[in-house]
């Protein structure tokens, strides 16, 4: 009986030790940015703005009002820039309201508003890109920072690379 209790205690201690010791291996590394194939969505920025301002997700009326305003902004932009219809990023802009590689600065502003920060300083852009700077530096001339850790890199024409420095704060339903 004593031997069974000792084994049980030893196994429990071992499980706790392994569990506690192994936790460090599963912690996400938020300080390393991730290169993204697709950029931020306008809805994501809207949720982040409401969450930061009010400490909650937007309510039904706020979502409806934002959606109406975004529809108007997108359709106005498309009327003023019909050439975008011939590009591969048209669907991302019109339907998904999402930044894509090649998006012009005016398209990004139409979807996401003004950035939190704009810089053309190579040292600051390198600090934001970290390990990815070697690939990004070849084309990037400017970086725009947005909420939720998004950094968009631009050349003279448009977005050339996108990274995300932090994990998402909440999930969006599609």
LINSULTA-V112475 format. One record per residue. N is the residue number from 1. PHI is phi in whole degrees, -180 to 180 (none if undefined). Layout:
BEGIN
n = [N/N]
phi = [PHI/PHI]
END
This chain:
BEGIN
n = [1/2/3/4/5/6/7/8/9/10/11/12/13/14/15/16/17/18/19/20/21/22/23/24/25/26/27/28/29/30/31/32/33/34/35/36/37/38/39/40/41/42/43/44/45/46/47/48/49/50/51/52/53/54/55/56/57/58/59/60/61/62/63/64/65/66/67/68/69/70/71/72/73/74/75/76/77/78/79/80/81/82/83/84/85/86/87/88/89/90/91/92/93/94/95/96/97/98/99/100/101/102/103/104/105/106/107/108/109/110/111/112/113/114/115/116/117/118/119/120/121/122/123/124/125/126/127/128/129/130/131/132/133/134/135/136/137/138/139/140/141/142/143/144/145/146/147/148/149/150/151/152/153/154/155/156/157/158/159/160/161/162/163/164/165/166/167/168/169/170/171/172/173/174]
phi = [none/-65/-67/-66/-65/-65/-63/-62/-64/-64/-65/-64/-63/-63/-63/-65/-63/-66/-64/-69/-69/-77/-60/-64/-77/-104/-74/-67/-91/-79/-84/-101/-70/-113/-73/-115/-80/-127/-91/-69/-98/-60/-63/-62/-68/-62/-61/-64/-65/-66/-63/-68/-77/-111/71/-156/-77/-66/-85/-58/-65/-65/-63/-62/-64/-62/-61/-62/-66/-67/-57/-65/-63/-66/-67/-64/-61/-65/-65/-80/-133/-65/-64/-65/-62/-91/-103/-73/-92/-56/-63/-61/-72/-75/-95/-91/55/-128/-74/-133/-58/96/-59/-78/-57/-70/-66/-62/-65/-63/-85/-113/70/-76/-72/-68/-152/-125/-147/-119/-75/-58/-65/-70/-64/-64/-62/-73/-83/51/-64/-90/-61/-57/-78/-71/-64/-62/-113/-71/-120/-154/-130/-116/-105/-124/-57/65/82/-78/-130/-107/-106/-120/-106/-71/-104/-178/-68/-113/-161/-142/-130/-128/-92/-136/-71/-63/-86/-158/-97/-106/-91/-110]
END
